[in-house]
Amino acid sequence: MTLLELQLKPLAADQLEQVVSLDKICFGGLWSLDGYQRELSSPNSTLLVISVTKNNEPSSIIGIGCFWAILDEAHITILAVHPDYQGRGMGQLLLCALLKDAIGRKLKRATLEVRESNFVALSLYRKFGFKTAGKRKRYYPKTGEDALILWRGDLDQSEFIRDLKIWRDRVDKRLRQNQWKIVM
């Protein structure tokens, strides 16, 4: 059985078109090419992608995650996985990597907004200890749907750092069991 290769790394400029395409699939065009280019050049932004290589073909981006470092907080702005790859641990892999980077930047908490109806994403974030801190009414302009504000503190605590390693080990094991090989 052939292992499919996953790469998890910062977004490169030559991948911008692929990321914009993924954004359109997952969010209907939340960010433009210019928006992603700004993130690439910002020292306060972490922008990671997961790409997959099959049968020696060129790699395809299947996941993207981004946060802004604001004071001592990681504000997660994007977390998306192509629909064909959802439910396989890719979202967990991205979230682990974003939180690890936040720890490396010495950030103490993380926050994000998520659609009230996005039960899959809510389940993922709650698995990582995020709690509802409030609601933004009519946050999503196209639908008028509310967003939940989620918070996670204690990123700088040894217990969280230990838990993050355990979560990452579980994700890696799950991916290996499903014939995925992670390349950094």
Backbone as a ProteinNet text record, in pm:
[ID]
protein_1_A
[PRIMARY]
MTLLELQLKPLAADQLEQVVSLDKICFGGLWSLDGYQRELSSPNSTLLVISVTKNNEPSSIIGIGCFWAILDEAHITILAVHPDYQGRGMGQLLLCALLKDAIGRKLKRATLEVRESNFVALSLYRKFGFKTAGKRKRYYPKTGEDALILWRGDLDQSEFIRDLKIWRDRVDKRLRQNQWKIVM
[TERTIARY]
84.6	0	88.8	56.5	134.8	95.3	196.2	169.7	151.1	49.7	28.2	103.9	172.8	259.9	188.8	192.6	139.5	255.2	248.8	345.9	271.9	325.5	271.8	382.4	358.3	463.6	402.1	481.5	431.4	398.5	298.8	259.4	374.2	399.6	500	428.4	495	434.3	383.1	453.4	410.1	286.2	235.8	115.6	-8.9	6.4	-103.8	-228.3	-213.2	-329.5	-407	-333.5	-399.2	-476.6	-418.8	-484.5	-612	-606.9	-725.9	-835.1	-797.1	-894.6	-955.9	-873.1	-924	-1017.2	-980.6	-1064.3	-1202.4	-1206.6	-1334.8	-1418.8	-1354.7	-1426.9	-1482.2	-1399.4	-1437.4	-1519.7	-1491	-1554.3	-1630.6	-1626.7	-1693.5	-1616.1	-1486.6	-1403.7	-1391.3	-1362	-1347.9	-1233.8	-1116.1	-999.1	-959.3	-906.7	-859.2	-710.1	-659.7	-515.8	-436.6	-481.1	-413.5	-413.5	-524.8	-533.5	-431.2	-419.3	-320.5	-178.1	-155.2	-22	14.8	-82.2	-56.5	-17.3	-87.5	-55.8	85.4	124.9	260.4	367.4	341.7	443.8	433.8	331.8	314.8	394	477.3	550	457.9	336.7	242	148.1	170.9	81.4	155.2	88.3	134.9	35.4	82.2	-3	54.8	-13.8	33.3	-57.3	1.5	-76.6	-41.6	-139.9	-117.7	-131.3	-31.6	-40.9	-22.7	-79.8	-74.3	-11	71.7	134.1	91.5	37.7	-2.6	67.6	120.9	178.3	273.4	360.2	461.3	403.6	276.4	215	253.6	235.8	260.8	168.6	216.9	138.4	18.7	-86.9	-208.7	-234.1	-269.6	-301.3	-442	-452.6	-582.5	-625.8	-537.7	-572.9	-495.2	-557.1	-492.1	-533.9	-438.9	-466.9	-386.3	-447	-380.5	-418.7	-322.9	-357	-274.5	-329.6	-260.4	-213.5	-88.4	-35.6	-65.6	-155.7	-196	-169.3	-71	-24.8	12.7	-62.1	-28.2	-131.7	-200.2	-310.9	-290.1	-328.1	-333.9	-479.4	-506.3	-641.9	-648.1	-712.3	-721.2	-822.8	-775.2	-858.1	-909.5	-832.9	-869.3	-829.7	-919.2	-887.2	-981.3	-925.3	-1009	-939.8	-1020.2	-973.1	-1066.2	-1008.8	-1088.3	-1192	-1315.3	-1421.8	-1385.7	-1305.4	-1267	-1176.1	-1119.3	-1023.5	-1071.6	-1192.1	-1244.3	-1274.2	-1269.8	-1299	-1185.2	-1066.2	-950	-839.1	-862.7	-762.4	-682.8	-710.9	-633.7	-658.7	-782.6	-813	-740.2	-735.4	-662.5	-513.1	-459.8	-318.5	-287.3	-371.4	-351.6	-363.9	-467.4	-486.9	-369.7	-321.9	-204	-84.7	-62.7	52.2	37.5	-83.3	-104	-79.4	-132.1	-115.1	30.6	100.3	242.9	320.7	286.6	352.5	320	195.1	155.8	238.7	260.4	343.5	486.2	537.8	671.7	684.6	575.1	574	544.3	530.9	505	368.5	271.4	135.1	65.5	-26.9	-87.3	-228.2	-294.7	-432.5	-461.3	-571.7	-615.2	-763.9	-805.4	-946.3	-980.9	-1109.1	-1158	-1308.6	-1363.3	-1507.9	-1542.4	-1658.2	-1704.2	-1855.9	-1904.7	-2050.3	-2116.1	-2226.6	-2302.8	-2344.9	-2368.1	-2416.2	-2304.6	-2178.4	-2066.9	-2028.2	-2109	-2092.8	-1962.2	-1915.4	-1788.8	-1673.7	-1670.3	-1563.8	-1575.7	-1697.4	-1716.5	-1664.7	-1690.8	-1642	-1488.9	-1427	-1280.5	-1225.2	-1277.8	-1225	-1248.7	-1361.7	-1389.8	-1298.5	-1262.9	-1168.4	-1034.8	-1001.2	-875.9	-893.1	-1006.8	-1027.2	-1081.9	-1125.3	-1185.8	-1324.9	-1358.8	-1489.1	-1556.8	-1689.2	-1765.2	-1753.1	-1713.5	-1696.8	-1800.7	-1870.7	-1970.3	-2021.7	-2095.5	-2157.8	-2149	-2123.5	-2127.4	-2251.5	-2348.2	-2474.7	-2452.3	-2514.7	-2514.5	-2372.9	-2278	-2136.5	-2107.6	-2178.8	-2155.9	-2252.4	-2201.8	-2290	-2376.1	-2325.1	-2401.8	-2526.4	-2515	-2627.2	-2692.5	-2623.8	-2674.9	-2661.5	-2588.1	-2571.9	-2481.2	-2511.5	-2429.3	-2301.1	-2199.7	-2074.8	-2058	-2007.3	-1967.2	-1821.9	-1790	-1652	-1599.2	-1492.9	-1432.2	-1296.7	-1265.6	-1139.6	-1074	-943.2	-863.9	-747.5	-736.8	-626	-519.1	-420.8	-317.2	-228	-210.8	-121.8	21	55.7	191.7	211.9	109.9	118.6	168.8	248	306.8	200	86.9	-20	-73.8	-94.7	-143.4	-38.5	87.1	194.7	202.1	187.1	184.2	63.7	-54.4	-175.8	-164.5	-104.9	-88.9	-1.4	102.9	189.1	109.8	28.6	-53.9	-151.1	-217.9	-311.7	-240.7	-122.5	-46.3	-4.4	40.4	77.8	-41.2	-159.3	-280.9	-315.3	-302.1	-330.2	-231.1	-102.6	-0.5	-28	-64.3	-93.5	-214.1	-318.4	-437.6	-404	-325	-287.1	-203.2	-107.3	-24.7	-110.7	-206.8	-295.2	-375.6	-398.7	-473.6	-381.2	-256.6	-158.3	-109.3	-112.8	-58.7	78.5	171.5	306.2	324.8	355.8	373.7	520.3	542.1	676.9	677.7	776.7	782.9	878.2
-118.2	0	124.2	222.6	343.4	446.8	506.3	616.4	743.9	819.2	950.3	1050.9	1141.1	1233.9	1365.6	1406.1	1535	1624.4	1750.1	1848.9	1955.2	1990.4	2097.5	2200.8	2319.9	2421.8	2559.4	2663.6	2798.6	2813.2	2894.4	2922.9	2990.7	2946.9	3009.4	3094.1	3196.4	3288.7	3215.9	3110.7	3040.3	2952.9	2948.6	2871	2958.9	3088.6	3181.8	3150.5	3120.1	3092	2970.5	2867.6	2748.2	2780.6	2865.7	2902	2981.4	3072.9	3149.8	3055.9	2956.7	2858	2779	2736.6	2663.8	2751.8	2877.6	2973.1	2983.2	2988.4	2996.6	2871.8	2756.2	2630.4	2625.1	2662.2	2647.7	2763.9	2885.7	3004.6	3090.1	3051.9	3133.4	3259.1	3264.1	3380.2	3479.7	3431.9	3518.4	3618.5	3568.2	3653.9	3653.3	3764.7	3778.6	3743.2	3742.4	3722.4	3829.2	3954.3	4063.1	4038.4	3987.7	3958.5	3855.3	3748.4	3645.3	3698.4	3781.4	3840.5	3927.2	4003.4	4085	3996.1	3883.9	3792	3737.2	3705.8	3654.4	3753.2	3881.4	3981.3	4035.1	3994.7	4047	3964.6	4030.3	3957.5	3910.2	3962.7	3924.7	3812.3	3756	3653.8	3521.1	3413.9	3278.8	3219.8	3173.8	3120.4	2986.4	2878.4	2742.2	2673.4	2583.2	2504.9	2357	2275.3	2131.7	2103.9	2038	1997.1	1845.9	1787.2	1643	1612.6	1508.8	1461.8	1316.9	1288.5	1152.4	1112.4	994	935.7	1029.9	1095.4	1185.7	1300.7	1333.2	1448.6	1574	1693	1815.6	1820.4	1879.6	1882.6	1976.6	1943.3	2024.3	2068	2193.6	2243.3	2198.2	2134.2	2083.2	2145.1	2222.6	2284.1	2412	2502.1	2629.7	2675.4	2732.3	2788.1	2915.1	3011.7	3139.6	3196.8	3263.2	3344.5	3471.7	3571.5	3697.5	3701.4	3736.5	3757.6	3901.5	3917.4	4049.6	4053.9	4134.1	4140	3999.3	3938.5	3802.6	3700	3730.5	3647.8	3603	3477.5	3426.2	3434.6	3524.6	3536.3	3452.2	3335.6	3243.7	3300.7	3328.4	3393.8	3298.2	3194.2	3097.1	2957.8	2862.6	2720.8	2647.9	2591	2526.8	2404.4	2303.1	2181.1	2154.2	2121.3	2090	1983.5	1999.1	1903.3	1756.7	1728.7	1590.2	1529.7	1612	1564.6	1587.7	1635.3	1658.9	1526.8	1531.4	1413.3	1313.7	1355.4	1265.8	1310.5	1417.4	1465.6	1584.7	1632	1744.3	1873.9	1897.5	2016.9	2014	1896	1881.7	1906	1855.2	1875.4	2024.7	2096.6	2240.8	2315.4	2282.2	2351.4	2325	2202.4	2171.4	2256.8	2266.3	2341.8	2490.8	2544.6	2686	2712.9	2627.1	2647.4	2629.7	2537	2520	2645.5	2702.9	2826.9	2940.5	2944.8	3048.2	3035.4	2913.4	2889.7	2938.6	2907.8	2953.3	3104.3	3173.9	3320.7	3375.4	3283.8	3318.9	3385.2	3342.2	3392.2	3311.8	3374.5	3312.1	3261.4	3309.3	3265.1	3269.3	3204.6	3201.6	3231.7	3292.8	3325.1	3309.4	3299.6	3288.9	3309.6	3330.6	3332.4	3213.5	3153.9	3039	3046	3002.5	2999.4	2915.4	2964.8	2890.4	2752.5	2742.6	2617.3	2522.6	2561.5	2478	2381.4	2277.2	2182.9	2104.2	2077.5	2006.3	2090.3	2217.6	2306.1	2326.5	2345.3	2363	2241.2	2123.3	2000.9	1998.3	2036	2040.6	2137.4	2258.9	2359.3	2320.1	2264.3	2222.6	2109.1	2021.8	1913.7	1970.6	2089.4	2155.2	2254.5	2249.9	2330.2	2469.7	2501.5	2632.6	2636.5	2751.7	2771.4	2893.7	2891.6	3004.5	3122.8	3238.1	3359.1	3465.4	3444.5	3542.9	3513.4	3610.8	3594.9	3727.3	3718.3	3834.8	3820.2	3907.7	3904	3937.1	3857.5	3880.1	3902.2	3824.9	3840.8	3808.6	3710.9	3667.3	3740.4	3835.9	3924.8	3854.4	3750.5	3684.3	3614.8	3560	3482.4	3550.1	3646	3709.7	3621.5	3510.7	3417.5	3475.9	3438.6	3479.8	3396.6	3454.7	3383	3367.9	3254.9	3235.9	3279.1	3347.3	3384.1	3276.3	3209.9	3105.6	3152.6	3113.7	3149.5	3025.6	3030.4	2927	2998.1	2985.2	3046	2944	2988.2	2901.4	2833.9	2896.2	2836.6	2825.4	2910.9	2914.1	2820.7	2746.7	2657.6	2518.8	2456.9	2326.6	2220.2	2228.4	2130.5	2139	2260.8	2275.2	2226.9	2260.7	2219.5	2066.8	2001.8	1855.4	1801.5	1859.6	1814.4	1832.1	1942.9	1966.8	1859.7	1819.3	1711.5	1581	1551.8	1429.7	1434.3	1548.7	1562.5	1542	1602.9	1590.4	1446	1376.3	1235.9	1152	1180.1	1107.7	1133.5	1260.2	1294.8	1224.3	1229.4	1163.8	1014	950.6	806.9	777.6	859.2	840.9	854.9	954.9	975.6	859.6	812.4	697.9	573.4	550.5	434.3	440.5	561.3	579.9	603.5	561.5	562.8	701.8	795.9	929.1	938.8	997.9	1023.1	1174.5	1225.7	1369.5	1405.8	1501.6	1552.1	1698.5	1738.5	1878.4	1955.9
0	0	0	-81.6	-95.9	8.5	70	161.4	81.6	117	57.1	141.4	76.5	146.7	175.8	302.6	346.3	384.5	343.1	388.1	466.2	581	664	677.6	620.9	623.1	600.1	620.8	591.7	443.4	414.5	277.3	204.1	80.8	-5.7	-111.3	-160.3	-257.2	-381.3	-423.8	-544.6	-521.6	-399.2	-367.4	-350.6	-370.6	-344.7	-427.5	-554.3	-639.2	-586.7	-545.3	-490.4	-362.9	-278.5	-152.9	-179.7	-275.2	-309.8	-362.6	-441.4	-490.7	-376.3	-281.8	-165.5	-82.4	-66.4	5.9	-60.3	-192.4	-264.4	-240.1	-239.9	-216.7	-74.7	22.4	164.1	218.3	171	229.3	128.7	1.9	-98.8	-134	-102.2	-135.9	-22.9	95.1	212	193.4	154.7	135	-11.8	-57.3	-195.1	-203	-324.3	-345	-269.5	-277.1	-204.9	-54.3	-2.1	140.9	183.7	105.4	139.1	123.2	23.3	6.3	126.7	178.4	298.7	417	430.9	541.5	528.5	406.3	383.4	428.1	407.7	438.5	581.6	656.2	791.7	893.8	973.7	1077.8	1191.5	1196.9	1301.6	1259.9	1143.3	1090.2	1073.8	1112.5	1083.2	986.4	871.8	765.9	722.8	759.1	731.3	630.1	551.9	456.7	470.4	437.7	421.1	272.7	216.5	77	70.5	-33.3	-50.8	-186.6	-186.9	-309.9	-330.1	-447.7	-483	-611.7	-612.7	-735	-807.2	-733.8	-790.2	-872.1	-852.5	-918.3	-839.8	-899.9	-822.6	-700.4	-593.5	-470	-483.2	-409	-405.6	-263.2	-245.2	-111.2	-75.2	42.1	87.4	219.6	282.7	410.3	432.5	505.5	536.3	675.5	747.6	879.5	898.8	965.6	985.8	1121.4	1185.9	1302.6	1300.5	1367.9	1389.4	1533.8	1555	1689.3	1728.6	1826.2	1873.4	2023.7	2062.6	2201.8	2246.5	2341.2	2386.9	2341	2230	2183.6	2038.5	2011.6	1874.9	1830.3	1736.4	1683.4	1555.8	1565.4	1451.5	1353.2	1232.9	1132.5	1026	998.7	894.6	942.7	924.9	940.6	846.6	741.8	640.9	583.1	553.4	487.8	370.5	256.4	137.3	173.6	126.8	161.6	134.4	32	2.1	108.2	194.6	295.2	438.6	454.7	589.2	659.4	792.3	871.9	880.3	842.1	842.3	936.5	1012.4	1106.4	1056.8	936.2	880.6	958.4	1000.1	1079.8	1212.8	1274.9	1401.2	1380.5	1270.1	1239.6	1225.4	1152	1135.5	1267.4	1345.8	1473.1	1568.3	1573.1	1655.7	1612.8	1482.3	1431.6	1461.6	1446.8	1478.3	1626.2	1712	1856	1898	1834.3	1863.7	1824.9	1709.8	1667.9	1764.6	1811.4	1908.9	2036.6	2081.3	2199.9	2172.8	2053.6	2015.7	2014.4	1989.9	1991.9	2132.3	2227.9	2368.2	2388.3	2308	2322.9	2432.5	2502.4	2620.3	2598.4	2495.2	2470	2320.7	2285.7	2146.2	2140.9	2031.4	2011.4	1864.4	1837.2	1700.4	1699.3	1580	1560.7	1472.6	1500.8	1422.7	1409.1	1294.5	1273.7	1381.2	1431.3	1532	1481.1	1350.7	1292.2	1249.6	1265.6	1221.7	1333.3	1347.8	1458.9	1449.3	1327.6	1311	1365.4	1327.3	1376.3	1526.8	1575.9	1720.5	1797	1745.3	1810.1	1813.8	1702.9	1696.6	1800.1	1802.5	1894.4	2040	2068.1	2206.7	2249.5	2155.8	2185.3	2232.5	2184.2	2219.9	2334.4	2401.2	2521.2	2499.9	2378.6	2355.1	2418	2473.4	2536.7	2476.3	2477	2424.1	2519.4	2462.9	2543.2	2507.9	2398.3	2357.8	2218.9	2165.8	2035.2	1960	1831.5	1744.7	1656.7	1679.5	1605.9	1458.1	1372.2	1226.8	1172.8	1222.3	1188.9	1041.8	988.3	850.3	757.8	679.1	603	497.8	434.6	328.4	382.5	504.2	560.1	679.3	739.6	860.6	983.7	969.9	1081.3	1189.6	1312.3	1425.9	1431.4	1492.7	1519.1	1669.4	1710	1848.5	1861.6	1969.2	1999.8	2093.6	2051.5	2133.6	2185.2	2308.3	2373.4	2430.5	2431.7	2498.5	2565.5	2695.5	2768.1	2801.5	2878.2	2933.5	2829.7	2713.3	2613.3	2665.3	2758.1	2810.5	2930.3	2967.4	3083.6	3043.3	3129.1	3097.5	3071.6	3139.1	3117.5	2974.3	2924.3	2787.8	2688	2710.4	2620.2	2614.9	2730.7	2735.4	2658.6	2682.6	2614.2	2463	2420.1	2276.9	2213.4	2281.9	2230.7	2220.8	2321.2	2318.5	2200.9	2180.1	2067.7	1934.9	1921.7	1796.3	1772.7	1878.1	1863.3	1817.5	1871.2	1830.5	1684	1643.2	1503.3	1411.9	1447.1	1364.4	1352.7	1463.2	1462.1	1372.2	1384.4	1301.7	1153	1120.8	981	929	1009.1	967.2	945.5	1034.2	1020.3	890.7	842.7	718.2	598.2	612.2	504.6	463.5	556.4	530.5	594.5	525	576.4	584.2	702.7	722.6	702	614	584.7	626.1	703.3	747.4	659.4
[MASK]
++++++++++++++++++++++++++++++++++++++++++++++++++++++++++++++++++++++++++++++++++++++++++++++++++++++++++++++++++++++++++++++++++++++++++++++++++++++++++++++++++++++++++++++++++++++++

